[in-house]
Amino acid sequence: MDKYARSLAGQGQKISPEDSDYKEKLIHVVQSFRTFDVALDDFILHHGYTGELSDINTFIETMEEFGDIWTVEQVKDVYSKKTLEEAIADRQSSHAKFADIIRTVINR
């Protein structure tokens, strides 16, 4: 993030209030700024996670409905190569198997 901030600062330092198109150049620099969440999404997409971050949040929220608590890092570690639908189906299958095991133990 430091490199990104230095890059933007460098762009801003290349323009001067004396430039005839200073306002346009300044607006261009400001418009090129990305918020932290957008910059983080871009970083993760280019350095290890191939899915959408909104999918991670959807997965986490869906699993919380079952009392299955996940962190962002856990989702990336376990399901980075799967689609959202595949990841949810896998966990639901695990929940069903676990429920069967519990029923078997209780009914003994």
DRENTORKOL-3810 file (N, C-alpha, C; in nm, 4 decimals):
REM DRENTORKOL-3810
@n.u->0.0827; n.v->-0.1186; n.w->0.0000; ca.u->0.0000; ca.v->0.0000; ca.w->0.0000; c.u->0.0873; c.v->0.1252; c.w->0.0000
@n.u->0.2039; n.v->0.1154; n.w->0.0640; ca.u->0.2951; ca.v->0.2288; ca.w->0.0687; c.u->0.3420; c.v->0.2667; c.w->-0.0717
@n.u->0.3721; n.v->0.1664; n.w->-0.1534; ca.u->0.4158; ca.v->0.1910; ca.w->-0.2907; c.u->0.3060; c.v->0.2621; c.w->-0.3700
@n.u->0.1833; n.v->0.2199; n.w->-0.3500; ca.u->0.0688; ca.v->0.2806; ca.w->-0.4173; c.u->0.0534; c.v->0.4276; c.w->-0.3764
@n.u->0.0621; n.v->0.4541; n.w->-0.2479; ca.u->0.0495; ca.v->0.5915; ca.w->-0.1978; c.u->0.1625; c.v->0.6797; c.w->-0.2516
@n.u->0.2852; n.v->0.6253; n.w->-0.2541; ca.u->0.3984; ca.v->0.7021; ca.w->-0.3087; c.u->0.3781; c.v->0.7322; c.w->-0.4564
@n.u->0.3215; n.v->0.6367; n.w->-0.5296; ca.u->0.2951; ca.v->0.6565; ca.w->-0.6715; c.u->0.1968; c.v->0.7709; c.w->-0.6936
@n.u->0.0891; n.v->0.7706; n.w->-0.6158; ca.u->-0.0084; ca.v->0.8793; ca.w->-0.6271; c.u->0.0523; c.v->1.0133; c.w->-0.5868
@n.u->0.1295; n.v->1.0128; n.w->-0.4814; ca.u->0.1937; ca.v->1.1376; ca.w->-0.4375; c.u->0.2882; c.v->1.1878; c.w->-0.5460
@n.u->0.3597; n.v->1.0966; n.w->-0.6098; ca.u->0.4509; ca.v->1.1351; ca.w->-0.7181; c.u->0.3763; c.v->1.1970; c.w->-0.8344
@n.u->0.2611; n.v->1.1401; n.w->-0.8680; ca.u->0.1800; ca.v->1.1976; ca.w->-0.9759; c.u->0.1349; c.v->1.3383; c.w->-0.9396
@n.u->0.0964; n.v->1.3562; n.w->-0.8133; ca.u->0.0522; ca.v->1.4877; ca.w->-0.7678; c.u->0.1648; c.v->1.5895; c.w->-0.7678
@n.u->0.2878; n.v->1.5447; n.w->-0.7399; ca.u->0.4020; ca.v->1.6358; ca.w->-0.7374; c.u->0.4475; c.v->1.6762; c.w->-0.8764
@n.u->0.4094; n.v->1.6017; n.w->-0.9782; ca.u->0.4494; ca.v->1.6334; ca.w->-1.1158; c.u->0.3683; c.v->1.7474; c.w->-1.1742
@n.u->0.2583; n.v->1.7822; n.w->-1.1102; ca.u->0.1765; ca.v->1.8920; ca.w->-1.1614; c.u->0.1967; c.v->2.0155; c.w->-1.0740
@n.u->0.1650; n.v->2.1292; n.w->-1.1321; ca.u->0.1860; ca.v->2.2552; ca.w->-1.0606; c.u->0.0626; c.v->2.3436; c.w->-1.0735
@n.u->0.0321; n.v->2.4222; n.w->-0.9691; ca.u->-0.0814; ca.v->2.5145; ca.w->-0.9789; c.u->-0.0650; c.v->2.6153; c.w->-1.0928
@n.u->0.0581; n.v->2.6321; n.w->-1.1400; ca.u->0.0810; ca.v->2.7245; ca.w->-1.2509; c.u->0.0459; c.v->2.6630; c.w->-1.3863
@n.u->0.0284; n.v->2.5314; n.w->-1.3920; ca.u->-0.0089; ca.v->2.4659; ca.w->-1.5179; c.u->-0.1462; c.v->2.5143; c.w->-1.5615
@n.u->-0.1621; n.v->2.5357; n.w->-1.6928; ca.u->-0.2910; ca.v->2.5852; ca.w->-1.7436; c.u->-0.4026; c.v->2.4825; c.w->-1.7225
@n.u->-0.3668; n.v->2.3554; n.w->-1.7223; ca.u->-0.4675; ca.v->2.2505; ca.w->-1.7027; c.u->-0.4507; c.v->2.1826; c.w->-1.5659
@n.u->-0.4056; n.v->2.2594; n.w->-1.4679; ca.u->-0.3803; ca.v->2.2072; ca.w->-1.3340; c.u->-0.5035; c.v->2.1367; c.w->-1.2756
@n.u->-0.6187; n.v->2.2013; n.w->-1.2858; ca.u->-0.7406; ca.v->2.1472; ca.w->-1.2279; c.u->-0.7722; c.v->2.0097; c.w->-1.2896
@n.u->-0.7632; n.v->1.9976; n.w->-1.4195; ca.u->-0.7921; ca.v->1.8707; ca.w->-1.4875; c.u->-0.6922; c.v->1.7628; c.w->-1.4461
@n.u->-0.5629; n.v->1.8012; n.w->-1.4395; ca.u->-0.4603; ca.v->1.7043; ca.w->-1.3989; c.u->-0.4811; c.v->1.6590; c.w->-1.2546
@n.u->-0.5150; n.v->1.7525; n.w->-1.1673; ca.u->-0.5385; ca.v->1.7190; ca.w->-1.0277; c.u->-0.6599; c.v->1.6262; c.w->-1.0144
@n.u->-0.7654; n.v->1.6556; n.w->-1.0873; ca.u->-0.8845; ca.v->1.5697; ca.w->-1.0851; c.u->-0.8484; c.v->1.4299; c.w->-1.1339
@n.u->-0.7665; n.v->1.4215; n.w->-1.2375; ca.u->-0.7235; ca.v->1.2900; ca.w->-1.2890; c.u->-0.6485; c.v->1.2104; c.w->-1.1815
@n.u->-0.5586; n.v->1.2760; n.w->-1.1094; ca.u->-0.4835; ca.v->1.2083; ca.w->-1.0032; c.u->-0.5783; c.v->1.1608; c.w->-0.8942
@n.u->-0.6687; n.v->1.2478; n.w->-0.8521; ca.u->-0.7618; ca.v->1.2131; ca.w->-0.7453; c.u->-0.8539; c.v->1.0996; c.w->-0.7890
@n.u->-0.9007; n.v->1.1019; n.w->-0.9132; ca.u->-0.9901; ca.v->0.9970; ca.w->-0.9613; c.u->-0.9200; c.v->0.8627; c.w->-0.9762
@n.u->-0.7881; n.v->0.8642; n.w->-0.9872; ca.u->-0.7161; ca.v->0.7371; ca.w->-0.9988; c.u->-0.6970; c.v->0.6706; c.w->-0.8627
@n.u->-0.7290; n.v->0.7420; n.w->-0.7543; ca.u->-0.7163; ca.v->0.6856; ca.w->-0.6202; c.u->-0.8210; c.v->0.5782; c.w->-0.5988
@n.u->-0.7789; n.v->0.4639; n.w->-0.5443; ca.u->-0.8707; ca.v->0.3553; ca.w->-0.5102; c.u->-0.8842; c.v->0.3504; c.w->-0.3591
@n.u->-1.0041; n.v->0.3197; n.w->-0.3131; ca.u->-1.0235; ca.v->0.3045; ca.w->-0.1699; c.u->-0.9490; c.v->0.1800; c.w->-0.1235
@n.u->-0.9287; n.v->0.1683; n.w->0.0070; ca.u->-0.8534; ca.v->0.0552; ca.w->0.0600; c.u->-0.9156; c.v->-0.0778; c.w->0.0215
@n.u->-1.0496; n.v->-0.0889; n.w->0.0319; ca.u->-1.1131; ca.v->-0.2168; ca.w->-0.0002; c.u->-1.0952; c.v->-0.2547; c.w->-0.1465
@n.u->-1.1015; n.v->-0.1584; n.w->-0.2365; ca.u->-1.0807; ca.v->-0.1869; ca.w->-0.3781; c.u->-0.9355; c.v->-0.2266; c.w->-0.4032
@n.u->-0.8426; n.v->-0.1550; n.w->-0.3412; ca.u->-0.7006; ca.v->-0.1880; ca.w->-0.3568; c.u->-0.6709; c.v->-0.3265; c.w->-0.2996
@n.u->-0.7307; n.v->-0.3603; n.w->-0.1849; ca.u->-0.7095; ca.v->-0.4910; ca.w->-0.1250; c.u->-0.7686; c.v->-0.6011; c.w->-0.2126
@n.u->-0.8890; n.v->-0.5782; n.w->-0.2653; ca.u->-0.9484; ca.v->-0.6748; ca.w->-0.3578; c.u->-0.8542; c.v->-0.7013; c.w->-0.4749
@n.u->-0.8011; n.v->-0.5952; n.w->-0.5329; ca.u->-0.7108; ca.v->-0.6083; ca.w->-0.6468; c.u->-0.5852; c.v->-0.6855; c.w->-0.6080
@n.u->-0.5302; n.v->-0.6553; n.w->-0.4919; ca.u->-0.4096; ca.v->-0.7259; ca.w->-0.4465; c.u->-0.4366; c.v->-0.8754; c.w->-0.4300
@n.u->-0.5447; n.v->-0.9094; n.w->-0.3624; ca.u->-0.5760; ca.v->-1.0501; ca.w->-0.3378; c.u->-0.6027; c.v->-1.1230; c.w->-0.4686
@n.u->-0.6739; n.v->-1.0593; n.w->-0.5597; ca.u->-0.7023; ca.v->-1.1223; ca.w->-0.6877; c.u->-0.5750; c.v->-1.1517; c.w->-0.7659
@n.u->-0.4731; n.v->-1.0684; n.w->-0.7487; ca.u->-0.3476; ca.v->-1.0872; ca.w->-0.8228; c.u->-0.2422; c.v->-1.1655; c.w->-0.7460
@n.u->-0.2681; n.v->-1.1942; n.w->-0.6187; ca.u->-0.1670; ca.v->-1.2627; ca.w->-0.5376; c.u->-0.2254; c.v->-1.3780; c.w->-0.4566
@n.u->-0.3090; n.v->-1.4609; n.w->-0.5157; ca.u->-0.3436; ca.v->-1.5824; ca.w->-0.4449; c.u->-0.4889; c.v->-1.6203; c.w->-0.4333
@n.u->-0.5830; n.v->-1.5316; n.w->-0.4525; ca.u->-0.7224; ca.v->-1.5722; ca.w->-0.4460; c.u->-0.7875; c.v->-1.5418; c.w->-0.5787
@n.u->-0.8502; n.v->-1.6424; n.w->-0.6389; ca.u->-0.9041; ca.v->-1.6263; ca.w->-0.7730; c.u->-1.0529; c.v->-1.5946; c.w->-0.7753
@n.u->-1.1188; n.v->-1.5994; n.w->-0.6613; ca.u->-1.2624; ca.v->-1.5724; ca.w->-0.6565; c.u->-1.2921; c.v->-1.4277; c.w->-0.6222
@n.u->-1.4174; n.v->-1.3982; n.w->-0.6024; ca.u->-1.4609; ca.v->-1.2640; ca.w->-0.5653; c.u->-1.4672; c.v->-1.2521; c.w->-0.4135
@n.u->-1.4253; n.v->-1.1404; n.w->-0.3624; ca.u->-1.4322; ca.v->-1.1203; ca.w->-0.2177; c.u->-1.5759; c.v->-1.1195; c.w->-0.1675
@n.u->-1.6672; n.v->-1.0731; n.w->-0.2495; ca.u->-1.8079; ca.v->-1.0773; ca.w->-0.2073; c.u->-1.8525; c.v->-1.2215; c.w->-0.1895
@n.u->-1.7932; n.v->-1.3148; n.w->-0.2683; ca.u->-1.8249; ca.v->-1.4570; ca.w->-0.2513; c.u->-1.7793; c.v->-1.5066; c.w->-0.1147
@n.u->-1.6646; n.v->-1.4602; n.w->-0.0695; ca.u->-1.6156; ca.v->-1.5010; ca.w->0.0625; c.u->-1.7142; c.v->-1.4557; c.w->0.1693
@n.u->-1.7581; n.v->-1.3313; n.w->0.1602; ca.u->-1.8529; ca.v->-1.2800; ca.w->0.2591; c.u->-1.9849; c.v->-1.3558; c.w->0.2532
@n.u->-2.0306; n.v->-1.3879; n.w->0.1330; ca.u->-2.1545; ca.v->-1.4652; ca.w->0.1174; c.u->-2.1377; c.v->-1.6031; c.w->0.1790
@n.u->-2.0226; n.v->-1.6662; n.w->0.1540; ca.u->-1.9948; ca.v->-1.7981; ca.w->0.2123; c.u->-1.9974; c.v->-1.7893; c.w->0.3647
@n.u->-1.9264; n.v->-1.6901; n.w->0.4195; ca.u->-1.9197; ca.v->-1.6745; ca.w->0.5656; c.u->-2.0591; c.v->-1.6528; c.w->0.6237
@n.u->-2.1377; n.v->-1.5660; n.w->0.5611; ca.u->-2.2729; ca.v->-1.5384; ca.w->0.6103; c.u->-2.3621; c.v->-1.6624; c.w->0.6017
@n.u->-2.3489; n.v->-1.7378; n.w->0.4925; ca.u->-2.4286; ca.v->-1.8599; ca.w->0.4760; c.u->-2.3924; c.v->-1.9631; c.w->0.5813
@n.u->-2.2637; n.v->-1.9782; n.w->0.6067; ca.u->-2.2200; ca.v->-2.0766; ca.w->0.7060; c.u->-2.2587; c.v->-2.0343; c.w->0.8469
@n.u->-2.2615; n.v->-1.9047; n.w->0.8745; ca.u->-2.3027; ca.v->-1.8564; ca.w->1.0062; c.u->-2.4465; c.v->-1.8956; c.w->1.0367
@n.u->-2.5303; n.v->-1.9081; n.w->0.9324; ca.u->-2.6687; ca.v->-1.9511; ca.w->0.9525; c.u->-2.6749; c.v->-2.0918; c.w->1.0120
@n.u->-2.5702; n.v->-2.1714; n.w->0.9876; ca.u->-2.5621; ca.v->-2.3079; ca.w->1.0410; c.u->-2.4771; c.v->-2.3132; c.w->1.1675
@n.u->-2.4305; n.v->-2.1974; n.w->1.2142; ca.u->-2.3424; ca.v->-2.1950; ca.w->1.3303; c.u->-2.2004; c.v->-2.2369; c.w->1.2966
@n.u->-2.1673; n.v->-2.2348; n.w->1.1675; ca.u->-2.0360; ca.v->-2.2756; ca.w->1.1180; c.u->-1.9560; c.v->-2.1480; c.w->1.0908
@n.u->-1.8702; n.v->-2.1101; n.w->1.1830; ca.u->-1.8003; ca.v->-1.9817; ca.w->1.1780; c.u->-1.6678; c.v->-1.9953; c.w->1.1036
@n.u->-1.6479; n.v->-1.9079; n.w->1.0052; ca.u->-1.5272; ca.v->-1.9073; ca.w->0.9229; c.u->-1.4667; c.v->-1.7675; c.w->0.9209
@n.u->-1.3340; n.v->-1.7607; n.w->0.9045; ca.u->-1.2665; ca.v->-1.6328; ca.w->0.8814; c.u->-1.2371; c.v->-1.6217; c.w->0.7321
@n.u->-1.2078; n.v->-1.5020; n.w->0.6874; ca.u->-1.1719; ca.v->-1.4799; ca.w->0.5469; c.u->-1.0515; c.v->-1.5657; c.w->0.5099
@n.u->-0.9518; n.v->-1.5693; n.w->0.5979; ca.u->-0.8299; ca.v->-1.6458; ca.w->0.5697; c.u->-0.8602; c.v->-1.7947; c.w->0.5552
@n.u->-0.9478; n.v->-1.8472; n.w->0.6403; ca.u->-0.9834; ca.v->-1.9885; ca.w->0.6318; c.u->-1.0519; c.v->-2.0202; c.w->0.4989
@n.u->-1.1427; n.v->-1.9338; n.w->0.4577; ca.u->-1.2124; ca.v->-1.9560; ca.w->0.3305; c.u->-1.1124; c.v->-1.9562; c.w->0.2160
@n.u->-1.0213; n.v->-1.8591; n.w->0.2159; ca.u->-0.9211; ca.v->-1.8524; ca.w->0.1088; c.u->-0.8325; c.v->-1.9764; c.w->0.1096
@n.u->-0.7917; n.v->-2.0220; n.w->0.2290; ca.u->-0.7045; ca.v->-2.1388; ca.w->0.2390; c.u->-0.7727; c.v->-2.2666; c.w->0.1908
@n.u->-0.8991; n.v->-2.2851; n.w->0.2265; ca.u->-0.9677; ca.v->-2.4116; ca.w->0.1984; c.u->-1.0358; c.v->-2.4119; c.w->0.0618
@n.u->-1.0950; n.v->-2.2994; n.w->0.0233; ca.u->-1.1807; ca.v->-2.2988; ca.w->-0.0951; c.u->-1.1342; c.v->-2.2061; c.w->-0.2079
@n.u->-1.0095; n.v->-2.1678; n.w->-0.2109; ca.u->-0.9641; ca.v->-2.0730; ca.w->-0.3125; c.u->-0.9770; c.v->-2.1269; c.w->-0.4547
@n.u->-0.9804; n.v->-2.2571; n.w->-0.4711; ca.u->-0.9896; ca.v->-2.3163; ca.w->-0.6055; c.u->-1.1326; c.v->-2.3552; c.w->-0.6428
@n.u->-1.2291; n.v->-2.3231; n.w->-0.5579; ca.u->-1.3685; ca.v->-2.3616; ca.w->-0.5830; c.u->-1.4547; c.v->-2.2375; c.w->-0.6018
@n.u->-1.5645; n.v->-2.2559; n.w->-0.6722; ca.u->-1.6614; ca.v->-2.1475; ca.w->-0.6847; c.u->-1.7395; c.v->-2.1368; c.w->-0.5542
@n.u->-1.8121; n.v->-2.0294; n.w->-0.5399; ca.u->-1.8964; ca.v->-2.0104; ca.w->-0.4214; c.u->-1.9949; c.v->-2.1262; c.w->-0.4080
@n.u->-2.0575; n.v->-2.1634; n.w->-0.5180; ca.u->-2.1564; ca.v->-2.2707; ca.w->-0.5149; c.u->-2.0930; c.v->-2.4029; c.w->-0.4730
@n.u->-1.9741; n.v->-2.4338; n.w->-0.5242; ca.u->-1.9050; ca.v->-2.5577; ca.w->-0.4876; c.u->-1.8672; c.v->-2.5578; c.w->-0.3392
@n.u->-1.8198; n.v->-2.4431; n.w->-0.2909; ca.u->-1.7790; ca.v->-2.4340; ca.w->-0.1501; c.u->-1.8984; c.v->-2.4534; c.w->-0.0573
@n.u->-2.0097; n.v->-2.3881; n.w->-0.0893; ca.u->-2.1291; ca.v->-2.4023; ca.w->-0.0050; c.u->-2.1810; c.v->-2.5455; c.w->-0.0111
@n.u->-2.1844; n.v->-2.6044; n.w->-0.1294; ca.u->-2.2310; ca.v->-2.7433; ca.w->-0.1432; c.u->-2.1422; c.v->-2.8385; c.w->-0.0627
@n.u->-2.0113; n.v->-2.8152; n.w->-0.0647; ca.u->-1.9185; ca.v->-2.8995; ca.w->0.0103; c.u->-1.9456; c.v->-2.8907; c.w->0.1596
@n.u->-1.9633; n.v->-2.7690; n.w->0.2107; ca.u->-1.9893; ca.v->-2.7535; ca.w->0.3544; c.u->-2.1255; c.v->-2.8108; c.w->0.3920
@n.u->-2.2267; n.v->-2.7906; n.w->0.3079; ca.u->-2.3583; ca.v->-2.8460; ca.w->0.3383; c.u->-2.3524; c.v->-2.9987; c.w->0.3419
@n.u->-2.2739; n.v->-3.0563; n.w->0.2539; ca.u->-2.2546; ca.v->-3.2019; ca.w->0.2545; c.u->-2.1877; c.v->-3.2450; c.w->0.3847
@n.u->-2.0877; n.v->-3.1689; n.w->0.4272; ca.u->-2.0205; ca.v->-3.1997; ca.w->0.5544; c.u->-2.1158; c.v->-3.1890; c.w->0.6714
@n.u->-2.2022; n.v->-3.0867; n.w->0.6700; ca.u->-2.3020; ca.v->-3.0703; ca.w->0.7768; c.u->-2.3962; c.v->-3.1899; c.w->0.7797
@n.u->-2.4402; n.v->-3.2343; n.w->0.6633; ca.u->-2.5323; ca.v->-3.3481; ca.w->0.6560; c.u->-2.4660; c.v->-3.4744; c.w->0.7107
@n.u->-2.3412; n.v->-3.4982; n.w->0.6748; ca.u->-2.2687; ca.v->-3.6158; ca.w->0.7247; c.u->-2.2523; c.v->-3.6087; c.w->0.8759
@n.u->-2.2185; n.v->-3.4900; n.w->0.9254; ca.u->-2.2016; ca.v->-3.4717; ca.w->1.0689; c.u->-2.3332; c.v->-3.4950; c.w->1.1422
@n.u->-2.4425; n.v->-3.4455; n.w->1.0852; ca.u->-2.5746; ca.v->-3.4658; ca.w->1.1465; c.u->-2.6090; c.v->-3.6139; c.w->1.1500
@n.u->-2.5754; n.v->-3.6873; n.w->1.0429; ca.u->-2.5996; ca.v->-3.8333; ca.w->1.0413; c.u->-2.5204; c.v->-3.9034; c.w->1.1505
@n.u->-2.3975; n.v->-3.8637; n.w->1.1701; ca.u->-2.3142; ca.v->-3.9232; ca.w->1.2746; c.u->-2.3746; c.v->-3.8971; c.w->1.4123
@n.u->-2.4181; n.v->-3.7744; n.w->1.4356; ca.u->-2.4796; ca.v->-3.7390; ca.w->1.5644; c.u->-2.6079; c.v->-3.8201; c.w->1.5852
@n.u->-2.6913; n.v->-3.8332; n.w->1.4822; ca.u->-2.8142; ca.v->-3.9127; ca.w->1.4956; c.u->-2.7825; c.v->-4.0579; c.w->1.5297
@n.u->-2.6809; n.v->-4.1119; n.w->1.4650; ca.u->-2.6410; ca.v->-4.2505; ca.w->1.4904; c.u->-2.5982; c.v->-4.2688; c.w->1.6351
@n.u->-2.5187; n.v->-4.1764; n.w->1.6854; ca.u->-2.4694; ca.v->-4.1840; ca.w->1.8229; c.u->-2.5853; c.v->-4.1694; c.w->1.9213
@n.u->-2.6754; n.v->-4.0766; n.w->1.8963; ca.u->-2.7878; ca.v->-4.0529; ca.w->1.9871; c.u->-2.8833; c.v->-4.1718; c.w->1.9895
@n.u->-2.9024; n.v->-4.2359; n.w->1.8747; ca.u->-2.9997; ca.v->-4.3446; ca.w->1.8649; c.u->-2.9427; c.v->-4.4806; c.w->1.9070
@n.u->-2.8263; n.v->-4.4891; n.w->1.9594; ca.u->-2.7683; ca.v->-4.6163; ca.w->2.0037; c.u->-2.8302; c.v->-4.6627; c.w->2.1310
END
